[in-house]
Amino acid sequence: MNRLLPFVLLISSFAMGQKLPEKTSAFKITGEVKAERTVRIDDLANYRESSLGDVVITNHLGEVKSQQRRLKGVLLRDILETSEIISKSPKELSAIFVVCKASDGYTIVYSWNELYNNPAGESIYIITSKDGVLANELDESIVMISPRDYKTGRRYLKGLASIEIKRAL
């Protein structure tokens, strides 16, 4: 039995670490917008798609966790541009941040300036296909990725359920 214990512990920790968030087929855009809306996975076909190639997913220590192959996606900012942010003046936009939340509660945050006033905004994607498999067929369902991040896993979000536009002031 003692010989099996390390194996059992390894298998149980692996299984617990592999739990995927609940599959999503749409996400809501809410908060500081003139009209809340729901974006369905099929709606992504209405946006310009980009090829991202292969992306290595690393954890907070820079250790490789997975390799995502032949990714395609649409820019987050292209999707957000169709939702008008409530703002009395352009200066107020610097206080806006975007909270992206997965079905399991995992959350990542972007500032308005990061998305629209920085090269980072040119590489924050919602995935439309991975290795030839369309987004609506992926186990991870709606996936977000920021492939230019140094530690790509920190903002690799699976099961996108909501995007809330908030104001820091």
C-alpha positions in Angstrom: 0.0 0.0 0.0 2.8 2.4 0.8 4.2 2.1 -2.7 0.8 3.1 -4.1 0.3 6.2 -1.9 2.5 8.6 -3.9 0.8 7.4 -7.2 -2.7 7.9 -5.7 -1.7 11.4 -4.4 -0.3 12.3 -7.8 -3.3 11.2 -9.7 -5.8 12.9 -7.3 -3.9 16.2 -7.4 -3.7 16.0 -11.2 -7.5 15.4 -11.5 -8.3 18.3 -9.2 -6.0 20.7 -11.1 -7.7 19.8 -14.4 -11.2 20.9 -13.6 -12.6 23.1 -16.4 -15.0 25.9 -15.7 -18.6 25.4 -16.7 -19.0 25.6 -20.5 -20.3 29.0 -21.8 -21.9 29.8 -25.1 -22.3 33.5 -24.5 -21.1 36.3 -22.3 -22.8 39.5 -21.1 -21.3 43.0 -21.4 -22.7 45.1 -18.5 -21.8 48.1 -16.2 -20.9 51.5 -17.5 -22.4 51.0 -21.0 -25.4 52.7 -22.5 -27.0 49.3 -23.3 -26.1 46.0 -21.8 -25.9 43.1 -24.3 -25.2 39.5 -24.7 -22.6 38.3 -27.2 -23.1 34.7 -28.3 -20.3 32.5 -29.5 -21.8 32.5 -33.0 -21.6 36.3 -33.0 -17.8 36.2 -33.0 -18.1 35.4 -36.7 -19.1 39.0 -37.3 -15.7 40.3 -36.3 -12.4 40.4 -38.0 -10.5 37.1 -37.2 -6.8 37.0 -36.8 -4.4 34.0 -36.8 -2.3 33.9 -33.6 -0.3 30.8 -34.5 0.9 28.6 -31.6 1.0 30.0 -28.0 2.8 28.5 -25.0 0.8 28.8 -21.8 3.1 29.4 -18.8 2.2 29.8 -15.1 3.3 32.6 -12.7 6.8 31.0 -12.5 7.2 30.9 -16.2 6.9 27.1 -16.3 5.2 25.6 -19.4 1.7 24.3 -18.7 0.5 23.7 -22.2 0.9 24.5 -25.9 -2.1 26.0 -27.7 -1.8 25.3 -31.4 -3.1 27.1 -34.5 -5.2 29.7 -32.5 -7.5 32.1 -34.2 -9.4 34.9 -32.5 -11.0 38.3 -32.5 -9.7 41.3 -30.6 -11.5 42.0 -27.3 -11.5 45.8 -28.1 -13.3 45.1 -31.4 -16.1 43.5 -29.5 -16.1 46.2 -26.8 -16.3 49.0 -29.4 -19.8 48.0 -30.2 -20.8 48.8 -26.6 -20.9 52.6 -25.9 -19.2 53.4 -22.6 -20.9 56.0 -20.5 -18.6 59.0 -20.4 -19.1 62.8 -20.2 -15.7 63.5 -21.6 -12.7 61.5 -23.1 -10.7 62.2 -19.9 -13.1 59.9 -17.9 -12.1 57.0 -20.1 -8.8 56.8 -18.2 -10.7 55.7 -15.1 -12.5 52.8 -16.9 -11.5 49.2 -16.4 -12.8 46.0 -17.9 -13.5 43.0 -15.6 -13.6 39.7 -17.5 -15.0 36.8 -15.4 -15.2 33.1 -16.1 -18.0 30.8 -15.1 -15.9 29.5 -12.2 -15.2 33.0 -10.9 -11.6 33.4 -12.3 -11.2 37.1 -13.1 -8.8 39.2 -15.1 -8.8 43.0 -15.4 -7.7 45.4 -18.2 -7.7 49.2 -18.1 -9.3 51.2 -20.9 -5.9 52.7 -21.7 -4.3 49.2 -21.9 -6.9 48.2 -24.5 -7.2 51.4 -26.6 -4.0 53.4 -25.9 -1.3 50.8 -25.8 0.1 48.0 -28.1 -1.2 45.5 -25.6 -4.7 46.1 -26.8 -3.6 44.7 -30.2 -3.1 41.3 -28.7 -5.9 40.5 -26.3 -8.2 38.0 -28.0 -11.3 35.9 -27.6 -10.5 32.6 -29.4 -12.6 31.5 -32.3 -10.8 28.3 -33.1 -8.0 26.1 -31.7 -6.1 23.6 -33.8 -9.0 23.7 -36.4 -11.7 23.2 -33.7 -14.3 25.9 -33.6 -14.9 27.7 -30.3 -18.4 26.3 -29.8 -16.9 22.8 -29.9 -14.0 23.4 -27.4 -14.1 21.9 -23.9 -12.9 25.3 -22.6 -15.8 27.0 -24.5 -15.2 30.8 -24.7 -11.5 31.4 -24.2 -9.6 34.7 -23.8 -5.8 35.0 -24.2 -3.2 37.6 -24.1 -0.3 35.9 -26.0 2.2 38.8 -25.6 2.1 38.5 -21.8 5.3 37.2 -20.2 3.4 34.7 -18.1 0.6 33.8 -20.5 -1.4 31.7 -18.1 -2.2 34.6 -15.8 -4.7 36.0 -18.4 -5.7 32.7 -20.1 -9.3 32.6 -19.2 -11.6 29.7 -20.0 -15.4 29.8 -19.9 -15.9 33.6 -20.3 -19.3 34.4 -18.8 -19.3 38.2 -18.3 -17.5 41.4 -19.1 -18.2 44.3 -16.7 -17.2 47.9 -17.6 -16.4 49.7 -14.3 -15.2 53.1 -13.3 -12.4 53.6 -10.8 -13.7 57.0 -9.6 
